């Protein structure tokens, strides 16, 4: 009786082990399929070439304006303002970043305030680009200004300046290049020497009769003419320029956050119409931190021009601007 129960128990154990073994085999098969698919996907991704956008961004080291999160985009825009990158380089400037931020509801107010504050300084940069003859770059920068504030009247003035510059460049390119022709050298005819020298017969020697030599006549010197005295012309009367409108420079945000103070010494020319031109930095401390703010503000000043004998003239001036918190 006892012997017959052992085979029955073994048969029941084998009956329980067979389903468990089948489950284990099924799990191993599924794991193998998953590992195979994962391995194929890794090799397929590794064989694909990198996308042009990613490779271009990695190669240039410049992240596009819309490739950053809002907080990082705002920090990058402030860095651009401190570095005077308001409109350039392409894709890495303050205006493009603030325009992207303005499209997001959470940062629209900050972006609007920044664009409104920076617009006049960016407009001055566009005017300088036009004066330098960089027409294509000026068009791109004008497009950024139009996206920021399409109704601003400054855009009309800048477009007129750009059209005048294009017309001047076209006229210069169409003018024929004329160079004065050198005058032909004129050679004088040379006299040919005679074949043989002419013989000259000697004259007979004659002596004049001796006669008394009269004394020389006395020479009379003319009396000196009176010299007319000419009065010296009076020196021209020059009056210096008089400042009529002064625009205070903005304080760079990076300098304000760092509690930095400094100064900039500028030289510029007051034109006969009272506008300011040729603004240049002579000295600055510290470095170039305040250069953009100082030069942009002085370009917007207006003067009563200097005069010479009542006629307006251009005159160079120096000005030091202090930045204090």
C-alpha positions in Angstrom: 0.0 0.0 0.0 2.8 2.4 0.9 4.8 1.5 -2.3 1.9 2.3 -4.6 1.5 5.8 -3.1 5.0 7.0 -4.1 4.6 6.8 -7.9 1.3 8.6 -7.6 3.0 11.5 -5.7 5.7 11.7 -8.3 3.2 11.9 -11.1 1.4 14.7 -9.3 4.6 16.7 -8.8 5.5 16.2 -12.5 2.0 17.5 -13.4 2.6 20.7 -11.3 6.1 21.3 -12.6 5.2 21.1 -16.3 3.0 24.3 -16.4 5.6 26.2 -14.3 8.4 25.2 -16.7 6.3 26.3 -19.7 5.8 29.7 -18.1 9.5 30.1 -17.5 10.3 29.2 -21.1 7.7 31.7 -22.3 9.2 34.5 -20.2 12.7 33.7 -21.5 11.4 33.8 -25.1 9.8 37.2 -24.5 12.9 38.5 -22.9 15.0 37.4 -25.8 12.6 39.1 -28.3 12.8 42.3 -26.3 16.6 42.3 -26.1 16.8 41.6 -29.8 14.5 44.5 -30.6 16.4 46.8 -28.3 19.7 45.8 -29.9 18.4 46.4 -33.4 17.1 49.9 -32.5 20.4 51.0 -31.0 22.3 49.9 -34.1 19.7 51.6 -36.4 19.9 54.9 -34.5 23.7 54.8 -34.5 23.8 54.4 -38.2 21.6 57.4 -39.0 23.5 60.6 -39.9 23.0 63.6 -37.6 20.4 66.1 -38.6 21.6 69.4 -40.2 20.1 71.6 -37.6 21.7 69.7 -34.7 25.1 69.5 -36.4 25.0 73.2 -37.4 24.1 74.3 -33.9 26.8 72.1 -32.4 29.4 73.3 -34.9 28.7 77.0 -34.4 28.4 76.9 -30.6 25.4 79.3 -30.9 21.9 78.2 -29.6 19.0 79.7 -31.6 16.8 82.2 -29.8 13.9 79.8 -29.5 16.0 76.7 -28.4 16.1 77.7 -24.7 13.6 77.5 -21.9 11.9 80.8 -20.9 14.1 81.4 -17.8 17.3 80.6 -19.7 16.1 82.7 -22.7 15.5 85.7 -20.4 19.0 85.3 -18.9 20.5 85.1 -22.3 18.7 88.2 -23.5 20.0 90.2 -20.5 23.5 89.0 -21.3 23.0 90.1 -24.9 22.0 93.6 -23.7 25.1 93.9 -21.5 27.3 92.8 -24.5 25.6 95.3 -26.8 24.2 92.5 -29.0 20.8 94.1 -29.6 20.2 93.1 -33.2 23.2 91.0 -34.2 24.6 88.4 -34.6 21.7 86.5 -36.3 19.9 84.2 -34.0 21.9 85.3 -31.0 20.8 88.8 -30.0 18.5 90.4 -27.5 15.7 91.4 -29.8 15.2 87.9 -31.2 15.1 86.4 -27.7 12.6 89.0 -26.4 10.4 88.4 -29.4 10.3 84.7 -28.6 9.5 85.5 -25.0 6.7 87.9 -26.0 4.9 85.0 -27.7 4.6 83.2 -24.3 1.9 84.5 -21.9 4.1 84.0 -18.8 6.8 86.3 -20.0 4.9 88.7 -22.4 4.9 91.7 -20.0 8.7 91.5 -19.3 9.4 91.1 -23.1 7.2 94.1 -24.0 8.9 96.4 -21.4 12.4 95.3 -22.6 11.6 95.8 -26.3 10.1 99.2 -25.6 13.1 100.3 -23.6 15.6 99.0 -26.1 13.9 100.2 -29.3 15.5 103.7 -29.6 19.0 102.3 -29.0 18.4 99.6 -31.5 17.1 102.2 -34.0 20.4 104.1 -33.6 22.3 100.9 -34.4 20.2 100.4 -37.6 21.0 104.0 -38.6 24.7 103.4 -38.1 24.4 100.2 -40.2 22.8 102.2 -43.0 25.5 104.9 -42.9 28.1 102.2 -43.2 26.5 101.0 -46.4 25.5 97.5 -45.1 22.2 97.4 -46.9 21.2 93.7 -46.4 22.1 93.8 -42.7 20.1 97.0 -42.3 17.0 95.4 -43.9 17.3 92.4 -41.5 17.6 94.7 -38.5 14.7 96.8 -39.7 12.5 93.7 -39.9 13.3 93.0 -36.2 12.3 96.5 -35.3 9.1 96.2 -37.3 8.2 93.0 -35.4 8.8 94.7 -32.1 6.8 97.9 -32.8 5.3 98.0 -36.3 3.5 101.4 -35.8 6.6 103.3 -34.6 7.3 106.4 -36.8 11.1 105.8 -36.5 10.7 102.9 -38.9 9.5 105.4 -41.6 12.6 107.6 -41.1 14.9 104.6 -41.2 13.3 103.2 -44.4 13.8 106.6 -46.0 17.4 106.7 -45.0 17.9 103.1 -46.4 16.3 104.1 -49.7 18.5 107.1 -50.0 21.6 105.0 -49.2 20.6 102.4 -51.8 20.1 105.1 -54.4 23.5 106.6 -53.6 25.2 103.2 -53.8 23.5 102.4 -57.2 24.6 105.8 -58.6 28.1 105.2 -57.5 28.2 101.7 -59.0 26.7 103.1 -62.3 29.2 106.0 -62.6 32.0 105.1 -65.2 35.4 104.9 -63.8 37.4 107.7 -65.6 41.1 108.1 -65.1 42.9 111.1 -66.6 45.1 110.1 -69.5 48.8 111.2 -69.2 49.8 113.9 -71.7 52.0 112.7 -74.5 55.5 113.8 -74.2 56.5 116.4 -76.8 59.9 116.0 -78.2 61.6 119.1 -79.7 63.3 118.6 -83.0 67.1 118.5 -82.7 69.3 120.6 -85.0 71.5 118.6 -87.1 75.2 119.6 -86.9 76.7 121.0 -90.1 78.9 118.8 -92.2 82.0 120.9 -91.7 82.7 124.0 -89.6 82.7 127.3 -91.5 86.0 129.1 -91.8 85.9 132.7 -90.5 88.3 135.2 -92.1 90.2 137.3 -89.5 89.2 141.0 -89.4 92.0 143.6 -89.9 93.0 145.2 -86.6 92.0 148.9 -86.4 92.6 151.3 -83.6 90.2 154.2 -83.1 91.6 157.7 -82.7 92.3 158.8 -79.2 89.7 161.2 -77.9 89.0 162.6 -74.5 86.5 160.4 -72.5 83.6 162.5 -71.1 82.9 162.2 -67.4 80.0 159.9 -66.5 76.6 161.7 -66.0 75.3 161.9 -62.5 72.5 159.3 -61.9 69.5 160.4 -60.0 67.6 157.9 -57.7 63.8 158.0 -57.8 62.1 159.1 -54.7 60.5 156.2 -52.7 56.7 155.8 -53.1 54.6 156.1 -50.0 53.6 152.8 -48.6 49.8 152.4 -48.0 49.0 151.0 -44.6 46.3 148.2 -44.6 44.4 147.6 -41.5 44.3 143.9 -40.3 41.0 142.1 -40.7 39.2 141.4 -37.4 39.3 137.8 -36.2 36.1 135.8 -36.9 33.7 135.6 -34.0 33.0 132.0 -33.1 30.3 130.8 -30.7 30.3 127.3 -29.2 27.3 124.9 -29.5 24.5 125.1 -26.9 22.8 121.9 -25.7 19.1 122.0 -26.3 18.0 118.4 -25.6 19.8 116.0 -23.4 18.9 112.3 -23.2 20.1 110.5 -20.1 21.7 107.1 -20.7 20.0 103.9 -19.4 21.8 101.9 -16.7 22.8 98.5 -18.1 21.0 95.7 -16.3 24.1 93.6 -15.8 25.9 96.5 -14.2 22.9 97.2 -12.0 22.8 93.6 -10.8 26.5 93.6 -10.1 26.3 97.0 -8.4 29.0 98.3 -10.8 29.7 102.0 -11.4 31.9 103.8 -13.9 32.2 106.5 -16.5 32.7 107.0 -20.2 34.5 109.9 -21.9 33.2 110.6 -25.5 34.2 112.7 -28.4 31.6 113.7 -31.0 30.8 116.2 -33.7 27.9 118.7 -33.6 26.8 119.2 -37.2 25.6 122.6 -38.6 22.0 121.4 -38.2 22.5 120.6 -34.5 22.6 116.9 -34.8 25.3 114.7 -33.3 27.5 112.6 -35.4 30.8 110.5 -35.2 30.4 109.5 -31.6 33.4 107.7 -30.3 34.7 106.4 -27.0 38.0 107.9 -25.8 38.2 106.3 -22.4 36.0 104.2 -20.2 36.0 102.5 -16.8 35.4 99.6 -16.3 36.1 98.3 -19.8 33.2 98.6 -22.2 30.4 97.9 -19.8 28.8 101.4 -20.3 29.9 102.2 -23.9 26.6 101.3 -25.6 24.5 103.2 -23.1 26.7 106.3 -23.3 27.1 106.5 -27.1 23.4 105.7 -27.7 22.3 108.5 -25.4 24.7 111.1 -26.9 23.6 110.4 -30.4 20.1 111.5 -29.5 21.2 114.9 -28.1 20.4 118.0 -30.1 22.3 121.3 -30.0 22.1 124.9 -31.2 25.1 124.7 -33.6 28.3 126.6 -33.3 28.7 129.7 -35.5 31.5 131.6 -37.2 30.5 135.2 -38.0 26.8 134.1 -37.6 27.0 131.1 -39.9 26.5 127.6 -38.5 29.5 125.4 -38.6 30.5 121.9 -37.4 32.5 121.6 -34.1 34.0 118.7 -32.1 33.2 118.4 -28.4 34.2 116.1 -25.6 31.8 114.9 -22.9 32.2 112.6 -19.8 29.2 110.6 -18.6 29.2 109.2 -15.1 27.2 106.1 -14.1 26.3 106.1 -10.4 23.8 104.0 -8.5 
